[in-house]
Amino acid sequence: MNEEQLAAFLSQAFAMAARENELIDRTDSVFLDVMARIRTLVGELPEGILREQAWRDILPQVQLALEPYQDVFSAELFTEITDMTQRC
């Protein structure tokens, strides 16, 4: 790898990191809301021997709570990838 190739590689790497950070910033509020909901669900788990069974019981609720974040993140990621391919 010569100096120009290295410079191009580093430039693209930093550009990708910046886009990644922008994507995270756009989805961060939804992520925080979802994690608060999951924290509430986990906080309701009993202590002791019944905790593992209770966790299995609420796992579908946790997965359901994650859906809004998954939807927003996948839409933002799709938009980002589409934008990137149009620039090439």
PEGIFEN-V466118 format. One line per field, one symbol per residue. phi: phi as a letter, one per 30 degrees, with the letter a starting at -180 (. if undefined). psi: psi as a letter, one per 20 degrees, with the letter a starting at -180 (. if undefined). A space follows every 10 residues. Layout:
phi=???
psi=???
This chain:
phi=.ddddddddd dddddddddd ddddddcddd eddddddded dddddddidd dddddddced ddddddeede dddddddddd dddddddd
psi=pagggggggh ghghghhghg hggghhighg gggghgghgg ghhiqqqbhi ggghghhigh hghhhighgg ggghgggggg gggghhi.
